[in-house]
Amino acid sequence: MTSIDQHPKTVDDVRRPGRWIALAVLVLAVLLVAVDATVLGLATPFLSEDLAPTGNQLLWIGDVYSFVIAGLLVSMGSLGDRIGRKKLLLIGAVAFGAVSVLNAYATTPEMMIVARALLGVAGATLMPSTLALIRNLFHDPRERSLAIGIWGAMASAGAAVGPVVGGFLLEHFWWGSVFLINLPVMAVLVVVGVKLIPESKNPAPGPWDMLSVGLSLVGMIGIVYAIKETASHGLSWGPAVAAVVGVLGITWFVRRQLRLPAPLLDMRLFQHRGFSGAVLADLLTILGLSGLVFFLSQFLQLVQGRGPLEAGLAELPAAIGAVTAGLLAGFAARRFSVRSVVAGGLGAVGLALGTVTLLDQHTGYPLLGSMLLIVGVGAGFSFTVTADVILSSVPKEQAGSASAVSETAYELGAALGIALLGSIVTGV
C-alpha cells in the first residue's frame, strides 16, 4: 500500500523541474506559428515590389497559411492522439524549419503561395500538439490554468509580435529573413523536445479516417474561400459554388463523425454549452485581434508614412496587453467568473474595433496605442479562459481533438479577420 502511494509522488517529483522548461519550448513554437500569421503584414510592400503579384495573389499569399492550418487542425489533432503528440510535434518542427527556407527564397508569386500553404501544413501539426501536451504535462488544475495562461498569452501575443519582429528584420535585411528566423527556434524545439517532453497519446484511438480528413479540409477551405472572395469582389458564381461545396463538406463530415465508432472529432463535445460557447468566443476574439493588427500594419505604413520597424513597435501595446491579461486570466476567472471574464474580454475587443472608425492620417499615437492595449487585454483574457474551459471539459485522452477545435477557432478567426478586413481595405 505504501509503495503505491509513494509511486505517483516520486514520478511527479522527477517530472516537475522539466515540466516548466518543456512548457517554455512549447510556448516558443506557438509564438512562432502565431507570429507567422501576421509577420507578412509589414513585408507586403517589399514582397510586392520583388515578386510583382496581382492584388488577388497578394491576398492569397497573406491568407493561404491560415486557411490550410484551419482546414487541417482537426485532422492533425486527431493524428497526434493516435501516433503520439510528441512525435507529431517533432516531425512538424523539422518540416516547419525546412519549408521556411522555401518561403524565404521564393522567386514567383505562385511559388510563394505554394510555400505558404506547405508552411500551413507544418504549422497545423504544431499547434494542437502543444496544447494537448500541456494538458498531459500539468495534472494539478491550478498549475494547468497558469500553464494554459502562458500558452494563451503567447498565442494571442504572437499575432501582435509579428509586426515588431517583421519590422526589425525588414529594417536590416530583405523580406525573406522573416521566414529564416524560424530555423533556430525549431532547432531548439527539436533538441529540447526530444529530452524533456513526455510522449502522450490516446491508448485506444481507433483507425484514422482519411475520408473525414478530406471532408474537413474541403469544408473549411471552401467556406473561408467563399467569404474571402465575396468580401473582395462581391457575390459571384465562383464563391457561391465554393460556399455550397464547403457547407456540404462540413455537413457530411459532422454526420460521418456521429456514425463512426472512433471519430476524428467527437461532435458530442459540442452538446456541452460551455464548450460550444468557448469555441465561438475564441473565434470572435482572434477575428477582432488579427483583423485589427493586419489593418493597422498597412495603415501605419501606407497612410501615416511610418517605417516598418516604427510601425511594428507602434503595435507593441497589443502584445503587452495580451501577455499581461493571459497571465492574470486564471486568477480573474476564479475571482469573478468565466462568463464575466470572457464577456469583458470580447467587449474590450469590440470597443477597440469601434475606435478604428475615428482614425485618419493625422490621428495621434496616444489614441492608437490605447486602442491596441485594449484589444490586447481583451484578447488575452477571453482567449486564455476559453482555452482552459475547452481543455478542462474533455477527458485527457481527447486532449488533442479538443485543443484542435480551440486552434481551429483561432486560425479560422485569424483567416477571417485578415480576409474580411483585408478584402474590404483592398476593395475600398
C-alpha positions in Angstrom: 0.0 0.0 0.0 2.8 2.4 1.0 4.7 1.8 -2.3 1.5 2.5 -4.3 1.1 5.8 -2.5 4.7 6.8 -3.0 5.0 6.0 -6.6 2.9 8.8 -8.2 4.6 11.3 -5.9 8.1 10.1 -7.0 7.1 10.3 -10.7 5.7 13.8 -10.1 8.8 15.0 -8.3 11.0 13.7 -11.1 8.9 15.4 -13.8 8.3 18.7 -12.0 11.6 20.5 -12.9 11.4 19.5 -16.5 7.8 20.4 -17.0 8.3 24.2 -17.0 11.3 24.0 -19.4 9.2 21.8 -21.7 6.4 24.4 -21.4 8.9 27.2 -22.4 9.8 25.3 -25.5 6.2 24.5 -26.5 5.2 28.2 -26.0 8.1 29.2 -28.2 6.7 27.0 -31.0 3.2 28.5 -30.5 4.6 32.1 -30.6 6.4 31.3 -33.9 3.3 29.8 -35.6 1.2 32.8 -34.4 3.9 35.3 -35.5 4.0 33.7 -39.0 0.3 34.5 -39.4 0.9 38.3 -39.2 4.6 38.8 -39.9 3.9 39.2 -43.6 1.7 42.3 -43.0 4.7 44.6 -42.9 6.7 42.7 -45.6 3.8 43.1 -48.1 5.1 46.3 -49.8 8.6 44.8 -50.2 7.3 41.4 -51.4 5.0 43.2 -53.9 8.0 45.1 -55.3 10.1 42.0 -55.6 7.6 39.3 -56.9 5.1 41.7 -58.5 2.0 39.6 -57.5 -1.6 40.7 -58.6 -3.9 42.0 -55.9 -5.6 38.6 -55.7 -2.3 36.7 -55.5 -1.2 39.1 -52.7 -4.3 38.3 -50.6 -3.6 34.5 -51.2 0.0 34.9 -50.0 -1.4 36.5 -46.8 -4.3 34.1 -46.3 -3.4 30.7 -47.5 -1.2 29.9 -44.5 -4.1 30.4 -42.1 -6.6 28.7 -44.4 -4.6 25.5 -44.6 -3.9 25.4 -40.9 -7.6 25.9 -40.2 -8.5 23.1 -42.6 -6.0 20.6 -41.2 -6.0 21.3 -37.4 -8.8 18.8 -36.5 -7.1 16.1 -38.6 -3.7 16.8 -37.1 -5.1 16.9 -33.5 -6.6 13.6 -34.0 -3.4 12.2 -35.7 -1.4 13.3 -32.6 -3.9 11.5 -30.3 -3.2 8.3 -32.4 0.6 8.3 -33.3 1.8 10.3 -30.3 1.7 14.1 -29.8 5.4 14.4 -29.1 6.2 12.5 -32.3 3.9 14.7 -34.4 5.3 17.9 -32.8 8.9 17.0 -33.6 8.1 15.9 -37.2 6.2 19.2 -37.6 9.0 21.3 -36.2 11.5 19.8 -38.7 9.1 20.3 -41.6 8.3 23.9 -40.5 12.0 24.8 -40.5 12.6 23.2 -43.9 9.6 24.9 -45.6 10.6 28.3 -44.1 13.7 28.2 -46.3 11.4 27.6 -49.3 9.3 30.6 -48.3 12.4 32.8 -47.9 13.8 32.1 -51.3 10.5 32.1 -53.4 11.0 33.7 -56.8 7.5 33.9 -58.1 4.0 34.7 -56.6 2.8 31.1 -57.4 5.9 29.6 -55.7 5.2 31.8 -52.7 1.6 30.8 -52.4 2.6 27.1 -52.5 5.3 27.6 -50.0 2.9 29.4 -47.6 0.4 26.6 -48.0 3.1 24.0 -47.1 4.1 26.1 -44.1 0.4 25.9 -43.1 0.5 22.1 -43.2 3.6 22.0 -40.9 2.0 24.6 -38.6 -1.1 22.5 -38.3 1.0 19.7 -36.7 2.5 22.1 -34.1 -0.5 24.0 -32.7 -2.8 21.2 -31.3 0.2 19.1 -30.2 1.4 21.9 -27.9 -1.9 22.5 -26.1 -2.6 18.7 -25.8 0.9 18.1 -24.3 0.3 20.9 -21.7 -2.9 19.1 -20.7 -0.8 16.0 -20.1 2.2 17.7 -18.5 0.2 19.5 -15.8 -2.3 17.5 -13.8 -2.9 20.0 -11.0 -5.8 22.3 -12.1 -4.1 25.5 -10.8 -0.8 24.7 -12.4 -2.6 23.8 -15.6 -4.5 27.0 -15.5 -1.2 29.0 -15.2 0.4 26.9 -18.0 -2.5 27.5 -20.3 -2.4 31.2 -19.4 1.2 31.4 -20.5 0.3 29.4 -23.7 -2.7 31.6 -24.4 -0.7 34.8 -23.8 1.9 33.7 -26.3 -0.7 32.6 -28.9 -2.6 35.9 -28.8 0.6 38.0 -28.4 2.1 36.2 -31.4 -0.3 38.0 -33.7 0.8 41.3 -32.3 4.5 40.5 -32.0 4.6 39.5 -35.7 4.8 43.2 -36.9 7.6 44.1 -34.4 9.7 41.1 -35.4 9.0 41.8 -39.1 9.7 45.5 -38.7 13.1 44.9 -37.1 14.1 42.3 -39.8 12.9 44.5 -42.7 14.9 47.5 -41.5 18.1 45.4 -41.6 17.6 42.5 -44.1 15.5 41.5 -47.1 11.9 40.2 -46.7 12.9 36.5 -46.8 14.5 37.0 -43.4 11.1 37.0 -41.7 10.9 33.2 -42.5 14.6 32.3 -41.8 14.1 33.4 -38.1 12.1 30.2 -37.7 15.1 27.9 -38.2 17.0 28.4 -34.9 13.7 28.3 -32.9 12.7 25.0 -34.5 16.2 23.6 -33.9 15.9 24.4 -30.1 12.4 22.8 -30.1 13.6 19.5 -31.5 16.7 19.3 -29.2 14.9 20.2 -26.0 11.7 18.4 -27.0 13.4 15.0 -27.6 14.8 15.1 -24.0 12.2 16.8 -21.9 8.7 16.4 -23.4 7.0 13.1 -22.4 5.1 11.2 -25.1 1.3 11.0 -24.7 -1.5 9.6 -26.9 -4.9 8.1 -26.7 -4.5 4.5 -25.5 -7.4 3.2 -27.7 -7.7 5.7 -30.6 -9.2 3.6 -33.4 -8.2 4.0 -37.1 -7.5 7.4 -38.7 -10.4 8.0 -41.2 -8.9 9.6 -44.4 -12.3 10.5 -45.8 -13.0 12.6 -42.7 -9.6 14.3 -43.2 -10.5 15.2 -46.8 -14.0 16.4 -45.8 -12.8 18.7 -43.0 -10.1 20.2 -45.4 -12.6 20.7 -48.3 -15.3 22.1 -46.0 -13.1 24.6 -44.1 -11.2 25.9 -47.1 -14.4 26.1 -49.2 -16.2 28.2 -46.6 -13.3 30.5 -45.9 -12.5 31.0 -49.6 -16.2 31.9 -50.3 -16.2 34.5 -47.5 -12.8 36.0 -48.7 -13.8 36.2 -52.4 -17.3 37.7 -51.6 -15.7 40.3 -49.4 -13.2 41.1 -52.1 -15.2 41.0 -55.3 -18.9 40.8 -54.3 -21.1 37.8 -54.8 -20.4 35.7 -58.0 -20.7 32.1 -59.2 -17.2 31.0 -58.0 -17.6 31.9 -54.3 -21.2 30.7 -54.3 -20.1 27.3 -55.6 -17.2 27.2 -53.1 -19.7 28.0 -50.2 -22.0 25.2 -51.2 -19.1 22.7 -51.5 -17.8 23.9 -48.2 -21.1 23.6 -46.4 -21.8 20.2 -47.9 -18.3 19.0 -46.9 -18.7 20.2 -43.3 -22.3 18.7 -43.1 -21.0 15.3 -44.4 -18.1 15.5 -42.0 -20.3 16.1 -39.0 -22.7 13.3 -40.0 -19.9 10.9 -40.5 -18.3 11.7 -37.1 -21.6 10.9 -35.4 -21.7 7.5 -37.1 -18.0 6.4 -36.7 -17.2 4.3 -33.6 -13.8 6.2 -33.4 -14.5 9.6 -34.9 -11.8 12.1 -36.0 -13.6 14.7 -33.8 -16.2 13.7 -31.2 -19.1 16.0 -32.2 -20.9 15.2 -28.9 -18.4 17.7 -27.3 -20.5 20.5 -28.8 -23.6 19.4 -26.8 -21.7 20.9 -23.8 -22.8 24.6 -23.8 -19.7 25.8 -22.1 -17.5 24.0 -24.8 -19.5 25.5 -27.7 -19.6 29.0 -26.2 -15.9 28.9 -25.6 -15.1 27.9 -29.2 -17.3 30.7 -30.5 -15.7 33.2 -28.2 -12.2 32.0 -29.4 -13.2 32.6 -33.0 -14.6 36.1 -32.4 -11.6 37.2 -30.2 -8.9 36.3 -32.7 -11.0 37.6 -35.7 -11.0 41.0 -34.0 -7.4 41.0 -32.9 -5.8 39.7 -36.2 -8.0 41.9 -38.4 -7.1 45.0 -36.4 -3.3 44.2 -36.4 -3.4 43.4 -40.2 -5.2 46.6 -40.9 -3.0 48.8 -38.7 0.2 47.3 -40.2 -0.9 48.7 -43.6 -2.4 52.0 -42.1 0.7 53.0 -40.1 3.0 52.5 -43.2 0.9 53.5 -46.2 -1.3 56.2 -44.6 0.8 57.6 -41.8 4.1 57.0 -43.6 6.0 55.2 -40.8 8.9 52.9 -41.4 8.5 49.1 -40.9 10.2 49.0 -37.5 8.4 52.1 -36.2 5.1 50.6 -37.4 5.9 47.3 -35.7 6.9 48.9 -32.4 3.8 51.1 -32.6 1.7 47.8 -32.3 3.6 46.6 -29.3 0.9 47.6 -26.7 -1.4 44.8 -28.1 1.3 42.2 -27.3 1.9 43.7 -23.8 -1.8 43.7 -23.1 -2.3 40.1 -24.3 0.6 38.7 -22.3 -0.4 40.5 -19.1 -4.1 39.6 -19.4 -3.2 36.0 -20.3 -1.2 35.6 -17.1 -3.9 37.1 -15.0 -6.8 35.3 -16.7 -6.9 32.2 -14.4 -6.9 34.4 -11.3 -9.6 36.7 -12.8 -11.8 33.7 -13.7 -11.6 32.3 -10.1 -12.2 35.8 -8.6 -15.2 36.7 -10.7 -16.5 34.1 -13.2 -15.5 32.5 -16.5 -18.6 34.1 -18.1 -17.8 37.6 -16.9 -14.1 37.5 -17.9 -14.9 36.2 -21.4 -17.7 38.8 -21.9 -15.5 41.6 -20.6 -12.7 40.5 -23.0 -15.0 40.4 -26.0 -16.4 43.8 -25.0 -12.9 45.2 -24.9 -12.1 43.8 -28.4 -15.4 45.3 -29.7 -14.6 48.7 -28.2 -11.2 48.8 -29.8 -12.6 47.8 -33.2 -15.2 50.6 -32.9 -12.5 53.1 -32.3 -10.9 52.3 -35.7 -13.7 54.4 -37.3 -12.2 57.5 -35.7 -8.8 57.1 -37.3 -7.4 59.3 -40.1 -4.0 60.3 -41.4 -3.4 62.8 -38.6 -4.6 60.6 -35.6 -2.0 60.9 -32.8 -0.3 57.9 -31.3 -2.0 58.1 -27.8 -5.4 57.0 -29.3 -3.7 54.3 -31.4 -1.7 53.0 -28.5 -4.7 52.9 -26.1 -6.8 51.1 -28.7 -4.1 48.5 -29.2 -3.6 48.0 -25.5 -7.4 47.5 -25.0 -7.6 44.9 -27.8 -4.6 43.0 -26.4 -6.0 42.9 -22.9 -9.5 41.8 -24.2 -8.0 39.1 -26.4 -5.6 37.8 -23.6 -8.5 37.4 -21.1 -11.0 35.9 -23.5 -8.7 33.6 -25.4 -6.9 32.2 -22.4 -10.0 31.5 -20.3 -11.8 29.8 -23.2 -8.8 27.6 -24.0 -8.8 26.4 -20.3 -12.6 25.8 -20.5 -12.2 23.8 -23.7 -9.4 21.6 -22.4 -11.0 21.0 -18.9 -14.3 19.9 -20.3 -12.9 16.8 -22.0 -11.2 13.6 -20.9 -7.4 13.8 -21.3 -7.4 11.0 -24.0 -9.3 13.5 -26.2 -7.0 16.4 -25.4 -5.6 16.5 -29.0 -9.0 16.7 -30.6 -10.3 19.3 -28.1 -7.2 21.5 -28.5 -7.5 21.1 -32.3 -11.1 22.6 -32.0 -9.7 25.5 -30.0 -6.9 26.0 -32.5 -9.3 25.7 -35.5 -11.3 28.6 -34.0 -8.1 30.5 -33.5 -6.9 30.0 -37.1 -10.3 30.5 -38.7 -10.6 33.7 -36.7 -7.2 34.8 -38.0 -8.1 33.9 -41.6 -11.5 35.6 -41.5 -10.1 38.7 -39.7 -7.4 39.1 -42.4 -9.8 38.1 -45.3 -12.7 40.3 -44.3 -10.9 43.4 -43.3 -8.1 42.9 -45.8 -10.6 42.4 -48.7 -12.6 45.5 -47.6 -9.4 47.6 -47.4 -8.2 46.3 -50.8 -11.6 46.9 -52.3 -12.0 50.4 -51.0 
